[in-house]
Amino acid sequence: MGGCGLKKKVLRVSAKPEYGFTPKTWEEREIEMSDRLVDAFNKLKKRSRWVFPTVSGKRHAHIYKIVERVAERAKIEGAHPHKFRSTFLTRLLQSGCDIANVQALAGHKSIKTTQRYLGVSTELRREAVNRLNFPESTMSAE
């Protein structure tokens, strides 16, 4: 991530040419953060200008290294940033977020790209139809 604007409550995805990173479509963007995440960041003891600094307080070259280290300590196999991204998008849908906002948060131009991330189960479909409200008069047996 390119930066963290706690006052604006956004994460900025930006190019880091010195590390060979550019966003997939070369488009930099801001992603909204939840109030809860902003609060957690504000409570962190500031050791560096970076949220997750290296041991020496510098910026990591790539997020994969952080994820690998954390996953190893937690004894989680197969963890990688893309897996977290997919989980994030799926959980947004599970929580009732509409697909247009999920698409925007993912930074996808096409809704079809967003749909590929989402493994919607029978249980989720059932939850979706159970959210429908019907007037009592149409549901009562006569």
mmCIF file of the C-alpha atoms, coordinates in Angstrom:
data_MODEL
# 
_entry.id   MODEL 
# 
loop_
_atom_site.group_PDB 
_atom_site.id 
_atom_site.type_symbol 
_atom_site.label_atom_id 
_atom_site.label_alt_id 
_atom_site.label_comp_id 
_atom_site.label_asym_id 
_atom_site.label_entity_id 
_atom_site.label_seq_id 
_atom_site.pdbx_PDB_ins_code 
_atom_site.Cartn_x 
_atom_site.Cartn_y 
_atom_site.Cartn_z 
_atom_site.occupancy 
_atom_site.B_iso_or_equiv 
_atom_site.pdbx_formal_charge 
_atom_site.auth_seq_id 
_atom_site.auth_comp_id 
_atom_site.auth_asym_id 
_atom_site.auth_atom_id 
_atom_site.pdbx_PDB_model_num 
ATOM 1   C CA . MET A 1 1   ? 0.000   0.000   0.000   1.00 0.00 ? 1   MET A CA 1 
ATOM 2   C CA . GLY A 1 2   ? 1.202   3.405   -0.838  1.00 0.00 ? 2   GLY A CA 1 
ATOM 3   C CA . GLY A 1 3   ? 0.052   5.167   2.281   1.00 0.00 ? 3   GLY A CA 1 
ATOM 4   C CA . CYS A 1 4   ? -2.454  5.422   5.047   1.00 0.00 ? 4   CYS A CA 1 
ATOM 5   C CA . GLY A 1 5   ? -4.547  8.558   5.506   1.00 0.00 ? 5   GLY A CA 1 
ATOM 6   C CA . LEU A 1 6   ? -6.060  8.121   8.936   1.00 0.00 ? 6   LEU A CA 1 
ATOM 7   C CA . LYS A 1 7   ? -7.835  11.483  8.851   1.00 0.00 ? 7   LYS A CA 1 
ATOM 8   C CA . LYS A 1 8   ? -9.378  10.638  5.482   1.00 0.00 ? 8   LYS A CA 1 
ATOM 9   C CA . LYS A 1 9   ? -9.827  6.996   6.570   1.00 0.00 ? 9   LYS A CA 1 
ATOM 10  C CA . VAL A 1 10  ? -8.263  5.593   3.397   1.00 0.00 ? 10  VAL A CA 1 
ATOM 11  C CA . LEU A 1 11  ? -5.451  3.331   2.260   1.00 0.00 ? 11  LEU A CA 1 
ATOM 12  C CA . ARG A 1 12  ? -3.705  4.471   -0.901  1.00 0.00 ? 12  ARG A CA 1 
ATOM 13  C CA . VAL A 1 13  ? -2.601  1.908   -3.473  1.00 0.00 ? 13  VAL A CA 1 
ATOM 14  C CA . SER A 1 14  ? 0.240   3.531   -5.350  1.00 0.00 ? 14  SER A CA 1 
ATOM 15  C CA . ALA A 1 15  ? 3.155   2.612   -7.562  1.00 0.00 ? 15  ALA A CA 1 
ATOM 16  C CA . LYS A 1 16  ? 6.520   1.963   -5.934  1.00 0.00 ? 16  LYS A CA 1 
ATOM 17  C CA . PRO A 1 17  ? 8.943   1.950   -8.871  1.00 0.00 ? 17  PRO A CA 1 
ATOM 18  C CA . GLU A 1 18  ? 11.949  1.546   -6.571  1.00 0.00 ? 18  GLU A CA 1 
ATOM 19  C CA . TYR A 1 19  ? 10.502  -1.855  -5.572  1.00 0.00 ? 19  TYR A CA 1 
ATOM 20  C CA . GLY A 1 20  ? 9.185   -2.791  -8.998  1.00 0.00 ? 20  GLY A CA 1 
ATOM 21  C CA . PHE A 1 21  ? 5.520   -2.543  -7.955  1.00 0.00 ? 21  PHE A CA 1 
ATOM 22  C CA . THR A 1 22  ? 2.720   -0.944  -9.917  1.00 0.00 ? 22  THR A CA 1 
ATOM 23  C CA . PRO A 1 23  ? -1.011  -1.539  -9.434  1.00 0.00 ? 23  PRO A CA 1 
ATOM 24  C CA . LYS A 1 24  ? -2.348  -4.086  -11.958 1.00 0.00 ? 24  LYS A CA 1 
ATOM 25  C CA . THR A 1 25  ? -3.909  -1.563  -14.319 1.00 0.00 ? 25  THR A CA 1 
ATOM 26  C CA . TRP A 1 26  ? -1.381  1.169   -13.472 1.00 0.00 ? 26  TRP A CA 1 
ATOM 27  C CA . GLU A 1 27  ? -4.169  3.030   -11.696 1.00 0.00 ? 27  GLU A CA 1 
ATOM 28  C CA . GLU A 1 28  ? -3.525  4.308   -8.231  1.00 0.00 ? 28  GLU A CA 1 
ATOM 29  C CA . ARG A 1 29  ? -6.561  4.475   -5.959  1.00 0.00 ? 29  ARG A CA 1 
ATOM 30  C CA . GLU A 1 30  ? -7.781  5.001   -2.433  1.00 0.00 ? 30  GLU A CA 1 
ATOM 31  C CA . ILE A 1 31  ? -9.636  2.323   -0.496  1.00 0.00 ? 31  ILE A CA 1 
ATOM 32  C CA . GLU A 1 32  ? -11.897 3.291   2.388   1.00 0.00 ? 32  GLU A CA 1 
ATOM 33  C CA . MET A 1 33  ? -11.058 1.915   5.820   1.00 0.00 ? 33  MET A CA 1 
ATOM 34  C CA . SER A 1 34  ? -13.579 1.011   8.488   1.00 0.00 ? 34  SER A CA 1 
ATOM 35  C CA . ASP A 1 35  ? -13.783 3.195   11.590  1.00 0.00 ? 35  ASP A CA 1 
ATOM 36  C CA . ARG A 1 36  ? -12.700 0.174   13.629  1.00 0.00 ? 36  ARG A CA 1 
ATOM 37  C CA . LEU A 1 37  ? -9.515  -0.255  11.570  1.00 0.00 ? 37  LEU A CA 1 
ATOM 38  C CA . VAL A 1 38  ? -8.705  3.456   11.826  1.00 0.00 ? 38  VAL A CA 1 
ATOM 39  C CA . ASP A 1 39  ? -9.158  3.248   15.614  1.00 0.00 ? 39  ASP A CA 1 
ATOM 40  C CA . ALA A 1 40  ? -6.806  0.236   15.762  1.00 0.00 ? 40  ALA A CA 1 
ATOM 41  C CA . PHE A 1 41  ? -4.156  2.086   13.738  1.00 0.00 ? 41  PHE A CA 1 
ATOM 42  C CA . ASN A 1 42  ? -4.499  5.160   15.948  1.00 0.00 ? 42  ASN A CA 1 
ATOM 43  C CA . LYS A 1 43  ? -3.869  3.013   19.044  1.00 0.00 ? 43  LYS A CA 1 
ATOM 44  C CA . LEU A 1 44  ? -0.667  1.499   17.658  1.00 0.00 ? 44  LEU A CA 1 
ATOM 45  C CA . LYS A 1 45  ? 2.530   2.705   19.259  1.00 0.00 ? 45  LYS A CA 1 
ATOM 46  C CA . LYS A 1 46  ? 4.321   4.727   16.575  1.00 0.00 ? 46  LYS A CA 1 
ATOM 47  C CA . ARG A 1 47  ? 7.791   3.261   15.996  1.00 0.00 ? 47  ARG A CA 1 
ATOM 48  C CA . SER A 1 48  ? 8.071   4.350   12.402  1.00 0.00 ? 48  SER A CA 1 
ATOM 49  C CA . ARG A 1 49  ? 6.207   6.288   9.733   1.00 0.00 ? 49  ARG A CA 1 
ATOM 50  C CA . TRP A 1 50  ? 5.153   2.880   8.334   1.00 0.00 ? 50  TRP A CA 1 
ATOM 51  C CA . VAL A 1 51  ? 2.316   0.793   9.744   1.00 0.00 ? 51  VAL A CA 1 
ATOM 52  C CA . PHE A 1 52  ? 4.279   -2.454  9.391   1.00 0.00 ? 52  PHE A CA 1 
ATOM 53  C CA . PRO A 1 53  ? 7.955   -1.440  9.343   1.00 0.00 ? 53  PRO A CA 1 
ATOM 54  C CA . THR A 1 54  ? 10.943  -3.723  8.972   1.00 0.00 ? 54  THR A CA 1 
ATOM 55  C CA . VAL A 1 55  ? 12.955  -4.504  12.104  1.00 0.00 ? 55  VAL A CA 1 
ATOM 56  C CA . SER A 1 56  ? 15.112  -1.473  11.304  1.00 0.00 ? 56  SER A CA 1 
ATOM 57  C CA . GLY A 1 57  ? 12.026  0.772   10.905  1.00 0.00 ? 57  GLY A CA 1 
ATOM 58  C CA . LYS A 1 58  ? 12.090  0.969   7.109   1.00 0.00 ? 58  LYS A CA 1 
ATOM 59  C CA . ARG A 1 59  ? 9.432   0.220   4.507   1.00 0.00 ? 59  ARG A CA 1 
ATOM 60  C CA . HIS A 1 60  ? 9.042   -3.383  3.370   1.00 0.00 ? 60  HIS A CA 1 
ATOM 61  C CA . ALA A 1 61  ? 9.846   -4.050  -0.264  1.00 0.00 ? 61  ALA A CA 1 
ATOM 62  C CA . HIS A 1 62  ? 6.766   -6.240  -0.630  1.00 0.00 ? 62  HIS A CA 1 
ATOM 63  C CA . ILE A 1 63  ? 3.748   -7.220  1.461   1.00 0.00 ? 63  ILE A CA 1 
ATOM 64  C CA . TYR A 1 64  ? 4.308   -10.908 0.653   1.00 0.00 ? 64  TYR A CA 1 
ATOM 65  C CA . LYS A 1 65  ? 7.217   -11.042 3.089   1.00 0.00 ? 65  LYS A CA 1 
ATOM 66  C CA . ILE A 1 66  ? 5.045   -9.721  5.918   1.00 0.00 ? 66  ILE A CA 1 
ATOM 67  C CA . VAL A 1 67  ? 2.254   -12.181 5.145   1.00 0.00 ? 67  VAL A CA 1 
ATOM 68  C CA . GLU A 1 68  ? 4.695   -15.095 4.920   1.00 0.00 ? 68  GLU A CA 1 
ATOM 69  C CA . ARG A 1 69  ? 6.212   -14.263 8.318   1.00 0.00 ? 69  ARG A CA 1 
ATOM 70  C CA . VAL A 1 70  ? 2.865   -13.757 10.059  1.00 0.00 ? 70  VAL A CA 1 
ATOM 71  C CA . ALA A 1 71  ? 1.393   -16.919 8.510   1.00 0.00 ? 71  ALA A CA 1 
ATOM 72  C CA . GLU A 1 72  ? 4.456   -18.936 9.533   1.00 0.00 ? 72  GLU A CA 1 
ATOM 73  C CA . ARG A 1 73  ? 4.177   -17.750 13.148  1.00 0.00 ? 73  ARG A CA 1 
ATOM 74  C CA . ALA A 1 74  ? 0.432   -18.511 13.146  1.00 0.00 ? 74  ALA A CA 1 
ATOM 75  C CA . LYS A 1 75  ? 1.070   -21.923 11.526  1.00 0.00 ? 75  LYS A CA 1 
ATOM 76  C CA . ILE A 1 76  ? -1.212  -21.089 8.573   1.00 0.00 ? 76  ILE A CA 1 
ATOM 77  C CA . GLU A 1 77  ? -0.309  -22.782 5.319   1.00 0.00 ? 77  GLU A CA 1 
ATOM 78  C CA . GLY A 1 78  ? -0.856  -21.240 1.893   1.00 0.00 ? 78  GLY A CA 1 
ATOM 79  C CA . ALA A 1 79  ? -1.416  -17.690 3.126   1.00 0.00 ? 79  ALA A CA 1 
ATOM 80  C CA . HIS A 1 80  ? -0.797  -14.927 0.607   1.00 0.00 ? 80  HIS A CA 1 
ATOM 81  C CA . PRO A 1 81  ? -2.172  -11.393 0.109   1.00 0.00 ? 81  PRO A CA 1 
ATOM 82  C CA . HIS A 1 82  ? -4.441  -12.459 -2.745  1.00 0.00 ? 82  HIS A CA 1 
ATOM 83  C CA . LYS A 1 83  ? -6.180  -14.968 -0.469  1.00 0.00 ? 83  LYS A CA 1 
ATOM 84  C CA . PHE A 1 84  ? -6.914  -12.180 2.031   1.00 0.00 ? 84  PHE A CA 1 
ATOM 85  C CA . ARG A 1 85  ? -8.252  -10.002 -0.790  1.00 0.00 ? 85  ARG A CA 1 
ATOM 86  C CA . SER A 1 86  ? -10.620 -12.756 -1.910  1.00 0.00 ? 86  SER A CA 1 
ATOM 87  C CA . THR A 1 87  ? -11.773 -13.334 1.674   1.00 0.00 ? 87  THR A CA 1 
ATOM 88  C CA . PHE A 1 88  ? -12.316 -9.583  2.150   1.00 0.00 ? 88  PHE A CA 1 
ATOM 89  C CA . LEU A 1 89  ? -14.490 -9.351  -0.972  1.00 0.00 ? 89  LEU A CA 1 
ATOM 90  C CA . THR A 1 90  ? -16.479 -12.466 -0.065  1.00 0.00 ? 90  THR A CA 1 
ATOM 91  C CA . ARG A 1 91  ? -17.059 -11.247 3.508   1.00 0.00 ? 91  ARG A CA 1 
ATOM 92  C CA . LEU A 1 92  ? -18.300 -7.895  2.189   1.00 0.00 ? 92  LEU A CA 1 
ATOM 93  C CA . LEU A 1 93  ? -20.957 -9.731  0.209   1.00 0.00 ? 93  LEU A CA 1 
ATOM 94  C CA . GLN A 1 94  ? -21.787 -11.992 3.148   1.00 0.00 ? 94  GLN A CA 1 
ATOM 95  C CA . SER A 1 95  ? -22.355 -8.931  5.311   1.00 0.00 ? 95  SER A CA 1 
ATOM 96  C CA . GLY A 1 96  ? -24.935 -7.595  2.860   1.00 0.00 ? 96  GLY A CA 1 
ATOM 97  C CA . CYS A 1 97  ? -22.758 -5.201  0.834   1.00 0.00 ? 97  CYS A CA 1 
ATOM 98  C CA . ASP A 1 98  ? -24.012 -4.840  -2.734  1.00 0.00 ? 98  ASP A CA 1 
ATOM 99  C CA . ILE A 1 99  ? -21.801 -6.065  -5.565  1.00 0.00 ? 99  ILE A CA 1 
ATOM 100 C CA . ALA A 1 100 ? -21.318 -2.547  -7.013  1.00 0.00 ? 100 ALA A CA 1 
ATOM 101 C CA . ASN A 1 101 ? -19.588 -1.406  -3.808  1.00 0.00 ? 101 ASN A CA 1 
ATOM 102 C CA . VAL A 1 102 ? -17.594 -4.636  -3.610  1.00 0.00 ? 102 VAL A CA 1 
ATOM 103 C CA . GLN A 1 103 ? -16.472 -3.954  -7.193  1.00 0.00 ? 103 GLN A CA 1 
ATOM 104 C CA . ALA A 1 104 ? -15.446 -0.391  -6.286  1.00 0.00 ? 104 ALA A CA 1 
ATOM 105 C CA . LEU A 1 105 ? -13.514 -1.527  -3.198  1.00 0.00 ? 105 LEU A CA 1 
ATOM 106 C CA . ALA A 1 106 ? -11.726 -4.156  -5.286  1.00 0.00 ? 106 ALA A CA 1 
ATOM 107 C CA . GLY A 1 107 ? -10.829 -1.573  -7.933  1.00 0.00 ? 107 GLY A CA 1 
ATOM 108 C CA . HIS A 1 108 ? -12.307 -3.671  -10.712 1.00 0.00 ? 108 HIS A CA 1 
ATOM 109 C CA . LYS A 1 109 ? -13.532 -2.068  -13.935 1.00 0.00 ? 109 LYS A CA 1 
ATOM 110 C CA . SER A 1 110 ? -15.776 -5.009  -14.751 1.00 0.00 ? 110 SER A CA 1 
ATOM 111 C CA . ILE A 1 111 ? -18.319 -6.601  -12.445 1.00 0.00 ? 111 ILE A CA 1 
ATOM 112 C CA . LYS A 1 112 ? -17.438 -9.940  -14.091 1.00 0.00 ? 112 LYS A CA 1 
ATOM 113 C CA . THR A 1 113 ? -13.937 -9.673  -12.600 1.00 0.00 ? 113 THR A CA 1 
ATOM 114 C CA . THR A 1 114 ? -15.451 -9.152  -9.150  1.00 0.00 ? 114 THR A CA 1 
ATOM 115 C CA . GLN A 1 115 ? -17.769 -12.115 -9.588  1.00 0.00 ? 115 GLN A CA 1 
ATOM 116 C CA . ARG A 1 116 ? -14.807 -14.433 -10.153 1.00 0.00 ? 116 ARG A CA 1 
ATOM 117 C CA . TYR A 1 117 ? -13.640 -13.721 -6.599  1.00 0.00 ? 117 TYR A CA 1 
ATOM 118 C CA . LEU A 1 118 ? -16.905 -14.649 -5.027  1.00 0.00 ? 118 LEU A CA 1 
ATOM 119 C CA . GLY A 1 119 ? -17.766 -18.171 -4.066  1.00 0.00 ? 119 GLY A CA 1 
ATOM 120 C CA . VAL A 1 120 ? -21.412 -17.783 -3.132  1.00 0.00 ? 120 VAL A CA 1 
ATOM 121 C CA . SER A 1 121 ? -22.756 -20.834 -1.330  1.00 0.00 ? 121 SER A CA 1 
ATOM 122 C CA . THR A 1 122 ? -26.247 -22.274 -1.014  1.00 0.00 ? 122 THR A CA 1 
ATOM 123 C CA . GLU A 1 123 ? -26.309 -21.010 2.567   1.00 0.00 ? 123 GLU A CA 1 
ATOM 124 C CA . LEU A 1 124 ? -25.559 -17.442 1.430   1.00 0.00 ? 124 LEU A CA 1 
ATOM 125 C CA . ARG A 1 125 ? -28.290 -17.615 -1.202  1.00 0.00 ? 125 ARG A CA 1 
ATOM 126 C CA . ARG A 1 126 ? -30.737 -18.849 1.431   1.00 0.00 ? 126 ARG A CA 1 
ATOM 127 C CA . GLU A 1 127 ? -29.729 -15.995 3.757   1.00 0.00 ? 127 GLU A CA 1 
ATOM 128 C CA . ALA A 1 128 ? -30.312 -13.567 0.890   1.00 0.00 ? 128 ALA A CA 1 
ATOM 129 C CA . VAL A 1 129 ? -33.866 -14.747 0.207   1.00 0.00 ? 129 VAL A CA 1 
ATOM 130 C CA . ASN A 1 130 ? -34.637 -14.846 3.928   1.00 0.00 ? 130 ASN A CA 1 
ATOM 131 C CA . ARG A 1 131 ? -33.893 -11.118 4.108   1.00 0.00 ? 131 ARG A CA 1 
ATOM 132 C CA . LEU A 1 132 ? -36.947 -10.430 1.949   1.00 0.00 ? 132 LEU A CA 1 
ATOM 133 C CA . ASN A 1 133 ? -39.890 -8.922  3.821   1.00 0.00 ? 133 ASN A CA 1 
ATOM 134 C CA . PHE A 1 134 ? -43.434 -9.923  2.964   1.00 0.00 ? 134 PHE A CA 1 
ATOM 135 C CA . PRO A 1 135 ? -46.597 -8.298  4.273   1.00 0.00 ? 135 PRO A CA 1 
ATOM 136 C CA . GLU A 1 136 ? -48.238 -10.569 6.843   1.00 0.00 ? 136 GLU A CA 1 
ATOM 137 C CA . SER A 1 137 ? -51.523 -10.752 4.893   1.00 0.00 ? 137 SER A CA 1 
ATOM 138 C CA . THR A 1 138 ? -49.851 -12.488 1.935   1.00 0.00 ? 138 THR A CA 1 
ATOM 139 C CA . MET A 1 139 ? -48.160 -15.057 4.148   1.00 0.00 ? 139 MET A CA 1 
ATOM 140 C CA . SER A 1 140 ? -51.048 -16.182 6.343   1.00 0.00 ? 140 SER A CA 1 
ATOM 141 C CA . ALA A 1 141 ? -52.998 -19.315 5.535   1.00 0.00 ? 141 ALA A CA 1 
ATOM 142 C CA . GLU A 1 142 ? -56.741 -18.869 5.228   1.00 0.00 ? 142 GLU A CA 1 
# 
